[in-house]
Amino acid sequence: MTITKQKVKETIYQPLEKGEPVICLQDVAVAYQANVAIFDINLDVYPGECLGIVGPNASGKTTLLKTILGALKPIQGSVQIFGDKFSPKTSHMIRSKISYIPQLQAIDRNFPALVEDVVAMGRYSKAGLFRPLNSEDWEKIYEALEAVGMKKLAKRPIGHLSGGQQQKVMIARALANEPEILLLDEPTTALDFKMVRSVVDLVKKLHEERELTIVIVSHDIKLLREYCTRIAAMDKKIVWKGDPHDPDLDIIIEEIFLR
Amino acid sequence: MTDFLHFFNALRKYAFLQRALVSAVVVGIICSLIGVFILLRRMVFLGQGIAHSAFAGAALGLLLGIDPLLTILLFSVFSAISIGYVEEKKLVESEVMIGVIFSFFMALAILFIGMMEVYSTDVISILFGNILIITQERLILFLIFSAMILLLLFMIKKELFFMTFDIELAEVSGVPVRFLTYLFLVMVSVTISVSLRAIGAILVFAMIITPAAAAYQWTYHLNRMMILSVFFGVFSAVFGLYLSYTFDLPSGSTIVSAVTAIFVISFLFSPKRMASKRTIQECPYCKDYLLEGEECQRPECIAAGILHRHIDHEISIDKKHLPKKKPTKHDH
């Protein structure tokens, strides 16, 4: 019996049942060569929730995000996104549903890219290798720019924007991929107070309006408490999970940050 | 002027000059396009390393009496891939590795030349380049390789661009970064190998990096940068050929001198360098971004501005249209 391509597709793209987690990590450990960065990670993220991951520097927060993205392979345990493990067959489908917004890095002032070009990068995985973007892609790109209020600056060089504006462009880049899950790595680092509000309000608006599942990594517990529906505290492993307003969280935070 | 006319007449007459012109144009195109991505990915010294290993390949080919193009390709692709591998595995700093490979291949080249029983003039022509002695078969081969590189480059352009912007982000977004990096390295080595005859091992690298560096001074747009780079590359290649033919000078050095002059002019008059560090303005009332010299045209922002100047008794303004945040500075 031959298995048709369609059949393979169907088995891969099985829709999740309601209430099943979109991200499911079981007993995950990740190491850089001999150094174990994170271990004993058991984490479920449910559709539509906004999960905050808090922890001090070098507690493995970014490593965790990269593991979810499939960029790092766990040495132990399993990572399932939409019920699928990363494999050559599924990775394209998974990546077209997850968008990642990395920690803001300094962009060369003279780099030859306009704001719209950077947002267009978010469409590349949808367009596929070797294929140029079409008019529908550009429509989505401009929709994403509109959603973050940056349409007016579409033709500006990316290096000319302030840090907060660049962060919004990166969010637009993530949205252009039309994701179901948004992963944000320290979205407010290096921004001034006003810009932090503006960026975080934008993320909150997207969460509510688009019912996106969001995972935010930050060391700013105040911010996470204000915006997240659930919080996980980590220090190489997940030490606590629960309601953002649980008083236990204060004790945990004190413990992991002052250790 | 008469020199120009003389050059054009000669172009019509001599097939060797026509071949030289075609190869100059094609070298100008492929080198300057590849150069854009080398510059943006900051792999500048990599090209230098590859060019020297290509020269060692040429020397070996001449020593063994086989077609140098074969050994050139072999050596340059090998060195490009080994540099790429070392860089990927972070075994040593890539600059250190390039430095080591660079000197080793130069030593090999000198060794091979020393082992030759008869001193070949081909060595000099590969080292310094001579665009005027390209044969018909060589030109056809050159055109085929160049077409392949151009086609590939346009196919992977958007991914290469993403990788120059943020390689880690490209990787997690599903771009096959590893495959494309090696593919690009092979493309660079093939470009250098086929351009060697025209420009020479020592100067080929200038043809790759200088047009792109000049174009970088003028624009913030990748496509425009690529077009400008090609324009600079082709112009200097053709102009260099003209100088080379007319004044009987080595083609490699005339071409590189022309492109360097373009770079110096671009650098001096670069709008990027001259531009002050402008940041994006925003409306003090609604916080919308404003383009340069633009004023916010929203009725409520205009009204807020008017109110601020304390002449609000002259016009009526609906309070609900006013922004929540009132202006803080008074100008009376």
Interface residues (C-beta under 8 A of the other chain):
Chain A: K66 L69 G70 A71 S91 H92 R95 S96 Y100 P102 Q105 R109 N110 F111 P112 A113 L114 D117 V118 A120 M121 G122 Y124 S125 A127 L129 F130 P132 L133 G149 M150 K152 L153 R156 P157 G159 H160 L161 S162 Q165 N177
Chain B: L40 M155 I156 K158 E159 F161 F162 F165 D166 E168 L169 A170 E171 V172 S173 G174 V175 P176 Y216 T219 Y220 H221 L222 R224 M225 K272 K277 R278 T279 I280 D288 Y289 L290 L291
